[in-house]
Amino acid sequence: MAVMRSCLFVAGNDQAALAQALKTGADVNVLDLEDLVPPLEKAKARKMVRENLRLAGSAGSAAWVRVNSWETGMTDDDLQATVFPGLDGIVLTKVSGAADVQRLAWRLEELEQANGVAAGSVKICLLIETAIGAVHAYEACAAHPRVVAAIFGAVDYTRDMGVKLTPEATEQQYARGFLAVAARAAKILALDAPFLAYQEKAAYEKNIQEGKQLGYKGRMIVHPDLVEAANRLYAPAPEEVAWAREIVQVFEKEGIAKGKAAIVHKEKLVDTPVYLNAQDILESWRELEKKKSG
């Protein structure tokens, strides 16, 4: 599973912003060709993104590109300009269903072959940001093996729903929760919506914790100051890792080895689901350690 605790979006036409992004330690730098780039700058941004793919993928980060939605008529131009060596993935916007994903996967296969990119190496992350996208979230998430993550796009979702976007996010509860379930069912990562009030650090961290309880494993970030908290809070805490190690050791010794499916440890029941949860925590920790070691 990819490590995508922090996906920092950077305007594709802003070299200074990319230089700043490389100092943050974001797991993913997403060079943007969509909302962060005005219409008259799209062509320039495509050229700059292609030139900066390897740079964006340095310093321990992965290099992704967010492309415009199929309905804009710009997606293919974005892809032709950026599917080259150094690209790790594509973020597809305004995904409304499986057909959007399959169309992208087919085009990526063509462009990988044409441009000397390893077959199947360019992954896909979906931006689910409309009512119709939410309705068809699972089908889209499960549409192709290239899909590794899905982002809940709260800003466009609330606009589509005709409701006000608030820091409390109560207006997002249904779609936010449903996307996390859909992503989990499709065995991909659920990534939370951007938090726009970047100076309200306490509210931001609270929002991360709430999202984690829904099943989110990382998030879309639009300001570099928010990367550190995402990297810290989406990673297993040291005490969680210590607990998980203890549970795995005790359950394997006192449970599995003795033919038991449940034991009591420190006055608490430890059964197979608890054991598996501990294993999941350790697997997440190992993935992060692997990333740190390069």
Secondary structure, 3 states (H helix, E strand, C coil): CCCCCEEEEEECCCHHHHHHHCCCCCCEEEEECCCCCCHHHHHHHHHHHHHHHHHHCCCCCEEEEEECCHHHCCHHHHHHHHCCCCCCEEEECCCCCHHHHHHHHHHHHHHHHHHCCCCCCCEEEEEECCHHHHHCHHHHHCCCCCEEEEEECHHHHHHHHCCCCCCCCHHHHHHHHHHHHHHHHCCCEEEECCCCCCCCHHHHHHHHHHHHHHCCCEEEECCHHHHHHHHHHCCCCHHHHHHHHHHHHHHHHHHHHHCCCEEEECCEEEEHHHHHHHHHHHHHHHHHHHHHCC
